[in-house]
Amino acid sequence: MASPIPAQDRIPFFQKLVFAAGTNADYLATILTTNYIWMPFFNIGLGISPMLLGGVLVVLRTWDAITDPIMGNLSDNARTRWGRRRPFILIGAITTAALYPLFWYLPAGFTSTGQAVYLIGVGIVYFASLTLWSMPYYGLQLELTPNYDERTRLTAWMTLFGKVIGLAGGWILALVIAAGTLAVHGVAKPAAERNLGEQFFAWIQPLVALLGRAAPDEKPIVVGMRAVCWLIAGGILLFGALPAIFVKERYYAVEASKQPRETFWQSVRESFRCPPLWALIGVSFFLVLGVTSMSGLWQYVNIYYVNQGDIAKAAVIAGWKSTVILGGIALIPVFTWLGERYDKRTVLILMLSISLTGHLSNLVLMTPKHPYLQIIPGFFESCAIAAIWLFLPSMKADVADWDEERTYRRREGSLNSFYSWFIKASLTCSLGLGGFVLELSGFKAAAASQPAEVTTRMFHLYLFLPVCIWAVAIVIACYYPITRAQSAATRAALEQRRGRV
């Protein structure tokens, strides 16, 4: 049972909100881009092979994973008047936003090899810039409070922001297609007959047409994304810069600025010898693998199995599904309360079990006869995503205390980057797996419609693949060793040794 959180352990409310808003930058820069836009834009819109696209993402995610430990160690060793993390966060937000539009202005006339080389070249610079932001940001998260439950309350706010911005994932295709149609055709109705929404679209149509720059026979998804990408880049800049400007580093002045620097390989060795971190890595690896493989494949199942190739209708259903998932916001206080009453591990296992059961309900609810019923399982599946945002980051902060007791250093950046390396490996596997599974199903982007055996095979892969993966995550979660009592004992030992922070 939790005790009341002492005032000195609480994160100031404004800083808590501003930091939590930073998760939106990560979502826009990674999840929205690779899970919801990448395949539809380049495969359906431009006709690039899903295997080739999956291969490009594998290369980029591998590169991303390589740069994470380097940036984590650099962040831990930095000593500036503004702290260890904040300068990197600000610079990374600016450069990542500036680079983002380059993906969607793919030069014309390239061969398939040329397209892949271009995407890899842009992606290497882009993901290096994103690492410059993300590793210090998530390292900073682990040092904002020493309190077991305040850490969960912080991640509850991060989960809230993550769910709200998750609307963008569900509605992004509908928005992109609407923007593309607007850029090419404008608003069809005469001015006197337009409603307020249509009047607004008529007002912004010249700007959308300028940014989209439609070429002959281009699909709306291609034209629209060239306009929408600027909005996404603006969001990355805004949300990414806020934590650097307004959030303070708790441990820097008292402890971190005075501790000795550690070499890169020393950092890797010490992270490797942290058993609780390995348990979190195992859970997160399979959790992310299941979520990412599911979300990427779901778009195709929704378009071709449920809606028989009607991408516009499928995009609207995707939007409503993401809206219903917002109902999971009501569960955030419930799971937070459970996390303060029981151990975090227990509640994490509960959330994963609910997600697995909800996903299996697609067996009867995902059907071409009733396409909107597939919205219902989304509410339960969102518990897995909530688990990523709510408890795993909070548990990482507990691991940082465990590590400090043994290494005598605050190594949040190194621990988080070591953890992140395996998450990026999971994303790499899932993105490669997504392209492979799509190819395995027999899907052909050039075909006007897909054969029934292809769409049925696609549906079964979507249904059972995440179940097997999430089951592994649940088993590993049972072996996470840090309980509430153990966390309290670790904190007491640290404060006796170096005082309160």
C-alpha positions as CSV (number, residue, x, y, z in Angstrom):
1,M,0.0,0.0,0.0
2,A,1.3,3.4,-0.9
3,S,2.1,6.2,1.6
4,P,1.2,9.8,0.8
5,I,3.8,11.4,-1.5
6,P,5.9,13.9,0.5
7,A,5.9,17.5,-0.9
8,Q,9.6,17.4,-1.5
9,D,9.3,14.4,-3.8
10,R,6.6,15.8,-6.0
11,I,7.4,17.2,-9.5
12,P,5.9,20.7,-9.9
13,F,2.7,20.4,-11.8
14,F,3.6,22.6,-14.7
15,Q,6.9,20.8,-15.2
16,K,5.1,17.5,-15.1
17,L,2.7,18.6,-17.8
18,V,5.4,20.1,-20.0
19,F,7.6,17.1,-19.7
20,A,4.7,14.7,-20.5
21,A,3.9,16.8,-23.6
22,G,7.4,15.9,-24.9
23,T,6.1,12.4,-25.6
24,N,4.1,13.9,-28.4
25,A,7.3,14.7,-30.3
26,D,8.5,11.1,-30.0
27,Y,5.1,9.8,-31.2
28,L,5.0,12.2,-34.2
29,A,8.6,11.5,-35.2
30,T,8.6,7.7,-34.9
31,I,5.3,5.8,-34.2
32,L,3.1,8.0,-36.4
33,T,5.7,8.0,-39.2
34,T,6.8,4.4,-39.3
35,N,3.6,2.6,-38.1
36,Y,0.8,4.7,-39.8
37,I,2.3,6.6,-42.8
38,W,5.3,4.8,-44.1
39,M,3.8,1.8,-45.8
40,P,0.6,3.4,-47.1
41,F,2.5,6.4,-48.5
42,F,5.4,4.6,-50.1
43,N,3.7,1.3,-51.0
44,I,0.1,2.2,-51.8
45,G,0.9,5.8,-52.9
46,L,4.2,5.3,-54.8
47,G,4.1,1.5,-55.4
48,I,7.4,0.7,-53.7
49,S,7.8,-3.0,-52.7
50,P,6.8,-3.6,-49.0
51,M,9.9,-5.9,-48.7
52,L,12.1,-3.0,-49.9
53,L,10.4,-0.6,-47.5
54,G,10.7,-3.0,-44.7
55,G,14.4,-3.4,-45.5
56,V,15.0,0.3,-45.5
57,L,13.4,0.6,-42.0
58,V,15.5,-2.3,-40.8
59,V,18.6,-0.4,-41.8
60,L,17.4,2.8,-40.2
61,R,16.3,1.2,-37.0
62,T,19.6,-0.6,-36.8
63,W,21.5,2.7,-37.2
64,D,19.2,4.2,-34.6
65,A,20.0,1.5,-32.1
66,I,23.8,1.9,-32.7
67,T,23.6,5.6,-31.9
68,D,21.5,5.3,-28.7
69,P,24.3,4.0,-26.4
70,I,26.7,6.6,-27.7
71,M,24.3,9.4,-27.0
72,G,23.3,8.0,-23.6
73,N,26.9,8.0,-22.5
74,L,27.6,11.4,-23.9
75,S,24.5,12.8,-22.1
76,D,25.6,11.2,-18.8
77,N,29.1,12.8,-19.1
78,A,28.0,16.2,-20.2
79,R,28.7,19.1,-17.8
80,T,27.1,22.5,-18.8
81,R,25.6,25.4,-17.0
82,W,22.2,24.2,-18.2
83,G,22.7,20.6,-17.1
84,R,23.4,17.2,-18.7
85,R,20.2,16.8,-20.8
86,R,18.5,20.1,-21.7
87,P,21.0,21.4,-24.3
88,F,20.8,18.2,-26.3
89,I,17.0,18.1,-26.1
90,L,16.6,21.6,-27.5
91,I,19.1,21.1,-30.4
92,G,17.6,17.7,-31.2
93,A,14.1,19.1,-31.4
94,I,15.1,21.8,-33.9
95,T,17.1,19.6,-36.2
96,T,14.6,16.7,-36.2
97,A,11.8,19.0,-37.2
98,A,13.9,20.6,-39.9
99,L,14.8,17.2,-41.4
100,Y,11.3,15.6,-41.3
101,P,9.8,16.9,-44.6
102,L,12.7,15.5,-46.6
103,F,11.1,12.0,-46.5
104,W,8.0,13.0,-48.3
105,Y,9.6,15.0,-51.2
106,L,11.1,11.9,-52.8
107,P,12.8,13.1,-56.1
108,A,11.0,12.0,-59.3
109,G,12.6,9.6,-61.7
110,F,14.5,7.4,-59.3
111,T,14.7,3.6,-59.7
112,S,13.7,1.4,-56.8
113,T,17.4,1.2,-55.8
114,G,17.7,5.0,-56.0
115,Q,14.5,5.5,-53.9
116,A,15.9,3.1,-51.2
117,V,19.3,4.9,-51.2
118,Y,17.6,8.3,-50.8
119,L,15.4,7.1,-48.0
120,I,18.3,5.5,-46.2
121,G,20.5,8.6,-46.6
122,V,17.8,11.0,-45.3
123,G,16.9,8.5,-42.6
124,I,20.4,8.1,-41.2
125,V,20.7,11.9,-40.6
126,Y,17.1,12.1,-39.3
127,F,17.4,9.3,-36.8
128,A,20.8,10.5,-35.6
129,S,19.1,13.9,-34.9
130,L,16.2,12.2,-33.2
131,T,18.6,10.2,-30.9
132,L,20.2,13.6,-30.0
133,W,16.7,14.5,-28.6
134,S,15.3,11.2,-27.3
135,M,18.2,9.7,-25.2
136,P,18.6,12.9,-23.0
137,Y,14.8,13.3,-22.8
138,Y,14.2,9.8,-21.5
139,G,17.3,9.9,-19.3
140,L,15.9,13.1,-17.8
141,Q,12.6,11.3,-17.0
142,L,14.4,8.8,-14.7
143,E,15.8,11.6,-12.5
144,L,12.8,13.9,-12.0
145,T,11.7,12.3,-8.7
146,P,13.0,9.7,-6.2
147,N,9.5,8.6,-5.2
148,Y,8.2,5.2,-6.3
149,D,4.6,6.4,-6.9
150,E,5.4,9.9,-8.1
151,R,7.3,8.2,-11.0
152,T,4.1,6.4,-11.9
153,R,2.1,9.6,-11.7
154,L,4.5,11.3,-14.1
155,T,4.1,8.5,-16.5
156,A,0.3,8.6,-16.1
157,W,0.5,12.1,-17.5
158,M,2.8,10.9,-20.3
159,T,0.2,8.2,-21.1
160,L,-2.6,10.7,-21.2
161,F,-0.7,12.8,-23.7
162,G,0.2,9.7,-25.6
163,K,-3.4,8.7,-26.0
164,V,-4.5,12.1,-27.0
165,I,-1.8,12.4,-29.7
166,G,-2.7,8.8,-30.7
167,L,-5.8,10.3,-32.4
168,A,-3.3,11.5,-35.0
169,G,-2.4,7.9,-35.8
170,G,-6.0,6.9,-36.3
171,W,-7.1,9.9,-38.4
172,I,-3.8,10.6,-40.2
173,L,-4.7,8.7,-43.5
174,A,-8.1,10.4,-43.6
175,L,-6.4,13.8,-43.1
176,V,-3.8,13.1,-45.7
177,I,-6.3,12.0,-48.3
178,A,-8.5,15.0,-47.6
179,A,-5.6,17.3,-48.0
180,G,-4.5,15.6,-51.2
181,T,-8.0,15.8,-52.7
182,L,-8.2,19.4,-51.6
183,A,-4.8,20.2,-53.2
184,V,-5.9,18.8,-56.5
185,H,-9.6,19.6,-56.8
186,G,-10.3,22.4,-54.2
187,V,-13.7,22.7,-52.6
188,A,-16.4,21.6,-55.1
189,K,-19.4,23.5,-53.7
190,P,-20.1,27.1,-54.6
191,A,-19.2,29.6,-51.9
192,A,-22.8,30.3,-50.9
193,E,-23.5,26.6,-50.2
194,R,-20.4,25.8,-48.1
195,N,-20.6,25.0,-44.4
196,L,-18.1,26.3,-41.9
197,G,-15.7,23.4,-42.4
198,E,-15.9,23.7,-46.2
199,Q,-15.3,27.5,-45.9
200,F,-12.1,26.7,-43.9
201,F,-10.9,24.2,-46.4
202,A,-11.5,26.7,-49.2
203,W,-9.4,29.3,-47.3
204,I,-6.4,27.0,-46.8
205,Q,-6.7,25.3,-50.2
206,P,-4.1,27.6,-51.9
207,L,-1.6,26.8,-49.1
208,V,-2.3,23.0,-49.3
209,A,-2.0,23.1,-53.1
210,L,1.4,25.0,-52.9
211,L,2.8,22.5,-50.3
212,G,1.4,19.4,-52.1
213,R,2.5,20.4,-55.6
214,A,0.5,17.7,-57.4
215,A,2.0,16.1,-60.5
216,P,-0.2,14.4,-63.1
217,D,-1.8,11.1,-61.9
218,E,-0.4,11.4,-58.4
219,K,-2.6,9.7,-55.8
220,P,-4.2,11.9,-53.1
221,I,-2.2,10.2,-50.3
222,V,1.1,11.3,-51.9
223,V,-0.1,14.9,-52.6
224,G,-1.7,15.2,-49.2
225,M,1.3,14.0,-47.2
226,R,3.6,16.6,-48.8
227,A,1.3,19.2,-47.2
228,V,0.6,17.5,-43.9
229,C,4.3,16.7,-43.2
230,W,4.8,20.4,-42.4
231,L,2.2,20.2,-39.6
232,I,3.9,17.2,-38.2
233,A,7.3,18.9,-38.3
234,G,5.9,21.8,-36.4
235,G,4.5,19.5,-33.8
236,I,7.9,17.8,-33.3
237,L,9.5,21.2,-32.8
238,L,6.9,22.5,-30.3
239,F,6.6,19.4,-28.2
240,G,10.2,18.5,-28.4
241,A,11.5,21.9,-27.2
242,L,9.2,22.4,-24.2
243,P,11.1,20.0,-21.8
244,A,14.4,21.7,-22.6
245,I,13.0,25.1,-21.8
246,F,10.9,24.5,-18.7
247,V,12.0,21.3,-16.9
248,K,14.8,21.3,-14.3
249,E,17.3,18.5,-13.7
250,R,16.9,17.2,-10.1
251,Y,20.2,15.4,-9.5
252,Y,22.6,17.5,-11.5
253,A,23.7,20.2,-9.0
254,V,23.7,17.9,-5.9
255,E,25.3,14.8,-7.3
256,A,25.7,14.2,-11.1
257,S,27.8,17.3,-11.8
258,K,30.4,16.1,-9.2
259,Q,30.6,12.4,-10.1
260,P,33.4,11.1,-12.3
261,R,32.8,10.5,-16.0
262,E,32.7,7.0,-17.3
263,T,33.9,5.6,-20.6
264,F,31.6,4.2,-23.2
265,W,32.6,0.6,-22.7
266,Q,32.4,1.0,-18.9
267,S,28.9,2.3,-19.3
268,V,28.0,-0.7,-21.5
269,R,29.5,-3.2,-19.1
270,E,27.7,-1.8,-16.0
271,S,24.4,-1.7,-17.8
272,F,24.9,-5.3,-19.0
273,R,25.4,-6.4,-15.4
274,C,22.0,-5.0,-14.2
275,P,19.5,-7.9,-13.9
276,P,16.4,-5.8,-13.3
277,L,17.1,-3.9,-16.5
278,W,17.2,-7.2,-18.4
279,A,13.7,-8.1,-17.1
280,L,12.3,-4.8,-18.4
281,I,14.1,-5.3,-21.7
282,G,12.6,-8.7,-22.2
283,V,9.0,-7.5,-21.4
284,S,9.4,-4.3,-23.6
285,F,11.0,-6.2,-26.5
286,F,8.1,-8.5,-27.0
287,L,5.5,-6.0,-26.0
288,V,6.7,-3.5,-28.7
289,L,7.2,-6.3,-31.2
290,G,3.5,-7.3,-30.7
291,V,2.1,-3.8,-30.8
292,T,4.1,-2.7,-33.9
293,S,3.6,-5.8,-35.9
294,M,-0.2,-5.5,-35.1
295,S,-0.6,-1.8,-35.9
296,G,1.2,-2.0,-39.2
297,L,-0.6,-5.1,-40.5
298,W,-4.0,-3.8,-39.2
299,Q,-4.1,-1.1,-41.8
300,Y,-4.0,-3.6,-44.6
301,V,-6.5,-5.9,-43.0
302,N,-8.8,-3.0,-42.4
303,I,-8.5,-1.8,-46.0
304,Y,-8.5,-5.0,-47.9
305,Y,-10.1,-7.7,-45.7
306,V,-12.8,-5.6,-44.0
307,N,-13.4,-2.8,-46.6
308,Q,-12.5,-4.6,-49.8
309,G,-9.9,-2.1,-50.9
310,D,-11.9,1.1,-50.1
311,I,-9.0,3.1,-48.5
312,A,-11.1,6.2,-47.9
313,K,-13.8,4.3,-45.9
314,A,-11.0,2.3,-44.1
315,A,-9.3,5.6,-43.1
316,V,-12.5,6.9,-41.5
317,I,-12.9,3.6,-39.5
318,A,-9.3,3.9,-38.4
319,G,-10.1,7.4,-37.2
320,W,-13.1,6.3,-35.2
321,K,-11.1,3.3,-33.8
322,S,-8.4,5.7,-32.5
323,T,-11.1,7.9,-31.0
324,V,-12.7,5.0,-29.1
325,I,-9.2,4.1,-27.8
326,L,-9.3,7.5,-26.1
327,G,-11.8,5.8,-23.8
328,G,-8.8,4.2,-22.3
329,I,-8.0,7.6,-20.8
330,A,-10.7,6.7,-18.2
331,L,-8.5,3.7,-17.2
332,I,-5.4,5.8,-16.5
333,P,-6.5,6.8,-13.0
334,V,-7.6,3.3,-12.3
335,F,-4.3,1.7,-13.3
336,T,-2.4,4.5,-11.5
337,W,-4.4,3.7,-8.4
338,L,-3.8,0.0,-8.7
339,G,-0.1,0.7,-9.2
340,E,0.0,2.7,-5.9
341,R,-1.9,-0.1,-4.1
342,Y,0.0,-3.0,-5.5
343,D,3.4,-3.6,-7.1
344,K,3.9,-2.2,-10.6
345,R,4.7,-5.6,-11.9
346,T,1.3,-7.0,-10.9
347,V,-0.6,-4.3,-12.7
348,L,1.6,-4.6,-15.8
349,I,0.7,-8.2,-16.1
350,L,-3.0,-7.4,-15.7
351,M,-2.8,-4.8,-18.5
352,L,-1.1,-7.2,-20.8
353,S,-3.6,-9.9,-20.1
354,I,-6.5,-7.6,-20.9
355,S,-4.9,-6.5,-24.1
356,L,-4.3,-10.1,-25.2
357,T,-7.9,-11.0,-24.5
358,G,-9.3,-7.9,-26.2
359,H,-7.2,-8.6,-29.3
360,L,-8.6,-12.1,-29.6
361,S,-12.1,-10.7,-29.7
362,N,-11.3,-9.6,-33.3
363,L,-12.0,-13.3,-34.2
364,V,-15.7,-12.5,-34.1
365,L,-15.8,-8.7,-34.2
366,M,-13.6,-8.0,-37.3
367,T,-15.8,-8.9,-40.2
368,P,-16.6,-7.4,-43.6
369,K,-20.4,-7.6,-42.8
370,H,-20.0,-5.2,-39.8
371,P,-16.8,-3.2,-40.4
372,Y,-17.3,-0.9,-37.5
373,L,-17.4,-3.6,-34.9
374,Q,-13.6,-3.8,-35.1
375,I,-13.5,-0.6,-33.2
376,I,-14.5,-2.4,-29.9
377,P,-11.3,-4.5,-29.5
378,G,-9.2,-1.4,-29.9
379,F,-10.3,-0.2,-26.5
380,F,-8.8,-3.3,-24.9
381,E,-5.8,-3.5,-27.1
382,S,-4.9,0.1,-26.0
383,C,-4.0,-1.4,-22.5
384,A,-0.8,-2.7,-24.1
385,I,0.1,0.7,-25.3
386,A,-0.8,2.2,-22.0
387,A,1.5,-0.3,-20.3
388,I,4.4,1.0,-22.4
389,W,3.7,4.5,-21.4
390,L,2.6,4.1,-17.8
391,F,4.5,1.4,-15.9
392,L,7.7,0.5,-17.9
393,P,9.2,4.0,-17.7
394,S,8.4,4.2,-14.0
395,M,10.0,0.9,-13.5
396,K,13.1,2.0,-15.3
397,A,13.5,4.8,-12.8
398,D,13.4,2.3,-10.0
399,V,16.1,0.3,-11.8
400,A,18.2,3.5,-11.9
401,D,18.1,3.6,-8.1
402,W,19.1,-0.1,-7.9
403,D,22.0,0.7,-10.3
404,E,23.2,3.7,-8.3
405,E,23.4,1.7,-5.1
406,R,25.9,-0.6,-6.8
407,T,27.8,1.8,-9.1
408,Y,27.8,4.9,-7.0
409,R,26.7,7.0,-10.0
410,R,23.6,8.3,-11.6
411,R,23.6,6.7,-15.0
412,E,20.1,7.4,-16.3
413,G,21.3,8.1,-19.9
414,S,23.4,5.0,-20.2
415,L,20.7,2.7,-18.6
416,N,18.0,4.2,-20.8
417,S,20.1,3.9,-24.0
418,F,21.0,0.3,-23.2
419,Y,17.3,-0.4,-22.7
420,S,16.5,1.6,-25.8
421,W,18.9,-0.4,-28.0
422,F,16.8,-3.5,-27.5
423,I,13.6,-1.6,-28.1
424,K,15.0,-0.3,-31.4
425,A,16.0,-3.9,-32.1
426,S,12.4,-4.9,-31.5
427,L,11.1,-2.1,-33.8
428,T,13.6,-3.2,-36.4
429,C,12.4,-6.8,-36.1
430,S,8.7,-5.8,-36.2
431,L,9.1,-3.5,-39.2
432,G,11.1,-6.2,-41.1
433,L,8.5,-8.7,-39.9
434,G,5.7,-6.5,-41.1
435,G,7.0,-6.4,-44.6
436,F,7.8,-10.1,-44.6
437,V,4.3,-11.0,-43.3
438,L,2.6,-8.8,-45.9
439,E,4.7,-10.5,-48.6
440,L,3.9,-13.9,-47.1
441,S,0.2,-13.2,-47.3
442,G,0.5,-12.8,-51.1
443,F,-0.5,-9.1,-51.1
444,K,0.2,-7.1,-54.3
445,A,0.1,-3.3,-54.1
446,A,-0.4,-3.0,-57.9
447,A,-3.6,-5.2,-57.9
448,A,-6.9,-3.3,-57.9
449,S,-8.3,-5.9,-55.5
450,Q,-6.8,-8.7,-53.4
451,P,-8.0,-12.3,-53.7
452,A,-10.1,-13.7,-50.9
453,E,-7.5,-16.2,-49.8
454,V,-4.9,-13.4,-49.5
455,T,-7.1,-11.2,-47.3
456,T,-8.1,-14.2,-45.2
457,R,-4.5,-15.2,-44.7
458,M,-3.6,-11.6,-43.8
459,F,-6.4,-11.5,-41.2
460,H,-5.2,-14.7,-39.5
461,L,-1.6,-13.5,-39.4
462,Y,-2.9,-10.2,-37.8
463,L,-5.0,-12.1,-35.3
464,F,-2.6,-14.7,-33.9
465,L,0.9,-13.2,-34.3
466,P,0.5,-10.6,-31.5
467,V,-1.1,-13.2,-29.2
468,C,2.0,-15.4,-29.3
469,I,4.4,-12.4,-28.9
470,W,2.5,-10.9,-25.9
471,A,2.3,-14.2,-24.1
472,V,6.1,-14.2,-24.0
473,A,6.1,-10.7,-22.5
474,I,3.7,-11.8,-19.7
475,V,5.9,-14.7,-18.8
476,I,9.0,-12.5,-18.6
477,A,7.2,-9.8,-16.5
478,C,6.7,-12.4,-13.8
479,Y,10.5,-12.4,-13.2
480,Y,10.9,-8.6,-12.7
481,P,12.5,-8.5,-9.2
482,I,12.0,-4.9,-7.8
483,T,9.0,-4.7,-5.5
484,R,7.7,-1.7,-3.6
485,A,9.4,-2.8,-0.5
486,Q,12.7,-3.4,-2.2
487,S,12.5,0.0,-3.9
488,A,12.0,1.7,-0.5
489,A,14.9,-0.1,1.0
490,T,17.2,0.9,-1.9
491,R,16.2,4.6,-1.6
492,A,16.8,4.5,2.2
493,A,20.3,3.1,1.6
494,L,21.1,5.8,-1.0
495,E,19.9,8.7,1.2
496,Q,21.9,7.4,4.1
497,R,25.0,7.4,1.9
498,R,24.7,10.6,-0.1
499,G,21.7,12.5,1.4
500,R,18.4,13.5,0.0
501,V,17.9,15.1,-3.4
